[in-house]
Amino acid sequence: MGQTPGKHGVGFLVKKYLAKHIIGFYGVSERIALLNIKLPEYKDPWTIIQIYSPTEQAETETTSQFYQELNKTLQTYAHKNAIVMGDFNGQIGERQWDEDAIIGPLHTVQNPEAGMEKCLQALRWKIT
């Protein structure tokens, strides 16, 4: 999957007892990986997406391609219970009224950056 040896890369460490509950793993790109799992304690399956977002200094085309890929991954493979985690390489501004379900309570207020805004836009489809 990787195209640049020694750079980027995402993955998962899974406890042995949970391995049998994995429904699927998708190495979408060197920056996005997805794990679908049916956790024993939950009725519905979960999707965990691990990301490594381009930095603000990356080419606009690289950043746009990443967020398009993330959005497509969410729409194609994600279950209704989804966790998106990893290195977002971005900062967020003041919390907006519709972001309580996608931003934790301990975020740091910074000047908003375009990259994080794109990430939030990609995630919003899941909660509406």
C-alpha positions as CSV (number, residue, x, y, z in Angstrom):
1,M,0.0,0.0,0.0
2,G,2.8,2.4,0.9
3,Q,4.3,4.4,-1.9
4,T,7.0,6.3,0.1
5,P,9.1,3.9,2.1
6,G,9.9,5.1,5.6
7,K,7.1,7.8,5.6
8,H,3.5,7.8,6.6
9,G,1.8,4.5,7.6
10,V,-1.1,3.5,9.8
11,G,-2.2,0.3,11.4
12,F,-3.8,-1.4,14.4
13,L,-2.7,-3.5,17.4
14,V,-5.5,-5.9,18.4
15,K,-5.7,-8.0,21.5
16,K,-5.6,-11.7,20.7
17,Y,-9.0,-12.4,22.2
18,L,-10.6,-9.8,19.8
19,A,-8.9,-11.1,16.6
20,K,-11.7,-13.5,16.0
21,H,-14.2,-10.7,16.1
22,I,-12.6,-8.8,13.2
23,I,-15.1,-8.5,10.3
24,G,-12.7,-6.8,7.9
25,F,-9.5,-4.8,7.5
26,Y,-8.9,-2.4,4.6
27,G,-5.6,-0.8,4.0
28,V,-7.1,2.1,2.0
29,S,-3.8,4.0,1.5
30,E,-0.6,4.7,3.3
31,R,-2.5,7.3,5.3
32,I,-5.9,5.5,6.0
33,A,-6.6,2.1,7.4
34,L,-10.0,0.8,8.5
35,L,-10.9,-2.1,10.8
36,N,-14.5,-3.4,11.1
37,I,-15.1,-5.4,14.3
38,K,-18.1,-6.9,16.1
39,L,-17.3,-6.3,19.7
40,P,-18.8,-9.0,22.0
41,E,-20.5,-6.4,24.3
42,Y,-22.3,-4.5,21.5
43,K,-25.2,-5.5,19.3
44,D,-23.9,-3.5,16.2
45,P,-20.5,-3.7,14.6
46,W,-17.9,-0.9,15.0
47,T,-15.6,0.7,12.5
48,I,-12.3,2.1,13.6
49,I,-10.5,4.3,11.1
50,Q,-6.8,5.2,11.7
51,I,-5.5,8.2,9.8
52,Y,-2.3,10.1,9.2
53,S,-3.4,13.4,7.7
54,P,-1.1,15.6,5.6
55,T,0.4,18.6,7.3
56,E,-0.6,22.2,6.5
57,Q,2.5,22.5,4.4
58,A,1.5,19.7,2.1
59,E,0.5,20.4,-1.5
60,T,-3.2,21.3,-1.8
61,E,-3.7,18.4,-4.2
62,T,-2.3,15.9,-1.6
63,T,-4.5,17.3,1.1
64,S,-7.7,17.3,-1.0
65,Q,-7.0,13.8,-2.2
66,F,-6.6,12.6,1.4
67,Y,-9.9,14.1,2.6
68,Q,-11.8,12.8,-0.5
69,E,-10.4,9.3,0.3
70,L,-11.4,9.6,3.9
71,N,-14.9,10.7,3.0
72,K,-15.2,7.8,0.5
73,T,-13.9,5.4,3.1
74,L,-16.5,6.5,5.6
75,Q,-19.3,6.2,3.1
76,T,-18.2,2.9,1.6
77,Y,-17.0,0.8,4.6
78,A,-18.0,2.5,7.9
79,H,-20.8,1.2,10.1
80,K,-23.0,3.5,12.1
81,N,-20.7,3.2,15.1
82,A,-17.4,4.7,14.0
83,I,-14.2,6.0,15.6
84,V,-11.8,8.1,13.5
85,M,-8.5,8.5,15.2
86,G,-4.9,9.2,14.5
87,D,-2.7,12.2,13.6
88,F,-4.9,14.9,12.2
89,N,-2.1,17.4,11.8
90,G,-4.5,20.2,12.3
91,Q,-5.9,22.7,14.8
92,I,-9.5,23.5,15.5
93,G,-11.1,26.8,16.6
94,E,-14.1,27.4,18.8
95,R,-16.5,24.5,19.1
96,Q,-19.5,24.8,16.8
97,W,-23.1,23.8,17.9
98,D,-23.0,20.6,15.7
99,E,-19.6,19.3,16.7
100,D,-20.3,17.8,20.2
101,A,-20.5,14.3,18.8
102,I,-17.2,14.5,16.8
103,I,-14.9,16.6,19.1
104,G,-14.0,15.5,22.6
105,P,-14.4,17.8,25.6
106,L,-10.7,18.5,26.0
107,H,-9.8,20.1,22.7
108,T,-7.5,23.1,22.7
109,V,-8.8,26.3,21.1
110,Q,-6.4,27.5,18.4
111,N,-6.8,29.4,15.1
112,P,-8.8,27.2,12.8
113,E,-6.8,25.5,10.0
114,A,-8.2,24.4,6.7
115,G,-7.1,20.8,7.2
116,M,-9.0,20.3,10.4
117,E,-12.1,21.9,8.9
118,K,-11.9,19.4,6.0
119,C,-11.7,16.6,8.4
120,L,-14.7,17.8,10.4
121,Q,-16.7,18.2,7.1
122,A,-15.8,14.6,6.2
123,L,-17.0,13.4,9.6
124,R,-20.3,15.4,9.8
125,W,-22.1,13.1,7.3
126,K,-22.0,10.3,9.9
127,I,-23.9,12.2,12.6
128,T,-26.6,13.9,10.6
